[in-house]
Amino acid sequence: MDPVIIVGAGPVGLTLALALARQDVPSVVLDEGPGTDEPRTARTVVLREDTAALVTRLTGAPVAERGLRWAGWRSLRRKQVMGEIEFGDTEPGPLHLAQHVLTGALRAALADEPLARLVLNSRLDTIEQEPSGVTAHTRDPGGTWWRGSYLVGCDGPRSTVRKLQDIRFPGRTAVERHAVAALRAELPRPDWALLHRLPPWRASGPSAGEVTARPLPDGVWRLDWLLPPGKDLVTPELLVGRVRETLAGWTGGTTPPYDLLDTGVHTVHHRLARRWRVGRVFLAGDAAHLLGALGTQGLDEGLRDVDNLAWKLASAWHHRPHEALLDSYQVERRAVVAARLRAADQVLPILRGGGGLRSYVPGVARGHDALLTDGHLGRGPLGAAGLYTDSPLAPGHLDAEIPVDTPPGAQITDVRVTAEDGTFVRLRDRLGRGALLVVLIAPGTGVWDRKHWVTAGVMPRLAAAVTALPHPAELLVAETYPGAPAHTVLLVRPDGHLVTALGGVRPADLYSAAEAALGGAAKEETEATAGAGTGTH
């Protein structure tokens, strides 16, 4: 089959190419630019635990060493400390790194990947679809036609792919604006991120705002100041003034020495594409959605788009296209991002609506701070990874289904498991290979050699059931899993979302759940199904 065409070589497009390659799917990445990224210290990304693990797994490099995991989070309002959270092994802090560092790590991994080809200075101008594939034309010195099995637009907010497919992109413009500075300085509590609302050195009123400090490696900080509504010009003098007064306010009245490295203005837009799939063409990342107010990070959602789409494209590429499975990408991901946008739009007027009596009602300020903390730290409706609760891939009622601490459709908890070769690995390390994961909870197995229990108890029957599943699957064993009693069997999708938890070995229920997770029973291609590849809409 023809490779998957990926338009756009930013973090989302590069990650998708690596994710497909790990599942033996070739791709061609069309990069509009020359393949280099301008080092901008003020342009950074924050990755939560699941997306940081995804990037590390795909690059094979310790990406965490190129950024900084926050040691803690501190929030203040005026002069009052509203809350402090210290991170540790049980709850790792978010990973903060410069975007060009992340992109460089992804490009380096892609350069060593024989199944992925990066083509520079190639600007897309035409897409043509047929039932059997898609053809794209790029403007380069000679003009080139590219033939692919599918095409994914990862080409950002001004997506050419989205425009060529005539997909609407409604939403709100300039929801928030922030002045941004990256600087090297010695601040209190190194490695702790800080949110300071209504700092006392700012005058009250709409310009009082808030400032966020996020640490980076080597004593570097990114500072973001919320700007008042409007389009007032952010001058160098204004930025330097903000830097000096903020540093002085945090260190006791005198501005400490600092080295200003980079500045900018970050404007937040909220938009959501009407469709994420047209036949064999898909959208992902900023081409499909824009969000970022109240601490939410758009790249996290773009990487989750990739994790969701890659295994479905790989299944279609290696086997036959299953339209229900491919359609589920839009249904699942668009619903999650839409919910995040709704939550931000509902909370925004409350947090930015000014003071009044509400500011003096006990508990209101603390509640506002908690909402902002959720967004910045990846918690709650503003920040947590979404659940595919209403997914079309969810199985119906299963007699053997039991509740565990992870609800169906949510991301699994990363626990230690025993692989089929007897080695101990993390559960997340087995994701992204295109296979379903079947995890047996069997207390005590971790202290015995695998040869002593692999042929005992329920294992032979479970191994036979796994072999009979309608899709490749890997059998793993864990000593414990949160909320799961002994002999619980977990079925996990290749992107790490729980399909179901079964009480014991129930081959029929396990088969039914696996079949549902793949889009239902496979059917022969019909004219109607084949027509989905024509691009009509």
Beta strands, then each sheet from edge to edge (+ up, - down):
strand 1: 4-7
strand 2: 27-30
strand 3: 44-47
strand 4: 68-69
strand 5: 72-77
strand 6: 80-86
strand 7: 95-98
strand 8: 116-119
strand 9: 123-130
strand 10: 133-139
strand 11: 144-148
strand 12: 151-153
strand 13: 171-185
strand 14: 192-197
strand 15: 210-215
strand 16: 220-226
strand 17: 258-272
strand 18: 277-278
strand 19: 281-283
strand 20: 289-290
strand 21: 416-418
strand 22: 424-426
strand 23: 436-441
strand 24: 473-478
strand 25: 488-492
strand 26: 498-503
sheet 1: 8+ 2+ 1+ 12+ 19+ 18-
sheet 2: 3+ 7- 4+
sheet 3: 6+ 5- 14- 15+ 16- 13+ 17- 20+
sheet 4: 9+ 10- 11+
sheet 5: 21+ 22-
sheet 6: 24+ 23+ 25- 26+
end
